[in-house]
């Protein structure tokens, strides 16, 4: 029988392979100053506007070009809206480091770009919110055979990191990182975007939001 399944009201998860980093850019990221997180599960840069640095200008441009493809070509967001990068930081994971499930506050779109990884660096895991009822009510544990693992029947989705891979997702999407089993340090750059411009469709409810820091 012929049939069609439509991923109705799907959560968009965007991936793109970016051009390889210049050696000087990669060296800059690997040699940046990192401090241990209070939770003891990794290291991060104190600079929370990391991609604003001139040494990372080309990488930032490539990331924003990819964001434009996602926003304009995939989601068809109106040209009157401008998504700006509001913050960014780099993360270093050594063997055993991981990241528990979390969302990004005060953001609309989030992303991660992988600088240095290998097959044992630890997958990034996206979790379906229990309030997102795409198939059955979460109060009934319907079993699946797992012969056809797909976006319709799973509660989690894993992506294996690769060098120069960019992942974009809504900031409300729960995600975490599996513990690294690699002897090579894992580096990535994370960032958030927020929309500025005219929201709404009529003069009564319309909101004009401007990023004052960018004026």
Residue, then its C-alpha position, 0 to 999 in steps of 0.5 A: x500500500x502507498x502511504x505518506x507520513x507528514x512530520x506535523x509540527x516537528x521540532x527543527x534540528x539543523x545540521x551543516x558541515x562548515x568549511x575547515x578552520x584555518x590552522x591559526x583559528x583552531x590554534x586560537x581556540x585550543x589555546x584560549x583560557x578555560x576554567x573548570x565549571x563549578x559542577x566539575x563536568x568541563x571547562x569554559x571560557x570566561x569570555x561570553x562574547x567569544x565569537x566577537x573576537x577578531x581572531x574568530x571573525x571568519x568562523x562567526x561569518x560562516x556560522x551566521x551564513x548557516x543561520x541565515x539558511x536555516x532561518x530564511x530558506x528552511x523556516x521562511x522567517x520574514x525579512x523584517x526580523x533580524x536574528x543576532x548573536x547575543x552571546x557565545x563561549x567555547x567549551x573544553x571536555x577532557x575524558x570523563x566530562x559530560x553535560x547534563x540535559x539543559x535548555x538555554x535561557x534568554x534565547x530563541x535559537x541556539x547552536x554548537x560548532x565542533x572544533x576538535x572531536x573524535x568518535x569517542x568524544x561523546x554524542x550530543x543527545x536531544x530529549x523530547x519534552x514530556x509536554x510535547x505529545x507528538x504521538x501518544x500521551x506521556x502518561x501511557x508507556x506504549x512499547x516500541x520494537x525499535x526496528x525502525x528507530x525514527x523521529x516519530x517514536x523516539x524520546x531522544x535523538x543522538x548526533x555524533x560530533x564531527x570536526x566543523x559540524x554545526x548544529x542549530x536548534x530551538x533554545x527550548x529543546x533539552x540537550x546534553x552531552x554523553x561522557x567523553x571516552x576519548x583521550x583527546x580533548x574535545x572543543x566546541x563553540x556554543x552560541x545563542x541568537x535572539x530575534x529583533x525587529x517587528x513582531x506581530x501582524x497588526x498595530x494593536x499587538x505589534x512589538x518592535x524590539x531593538x537590541x540596544x547593545x548593537x546600536 
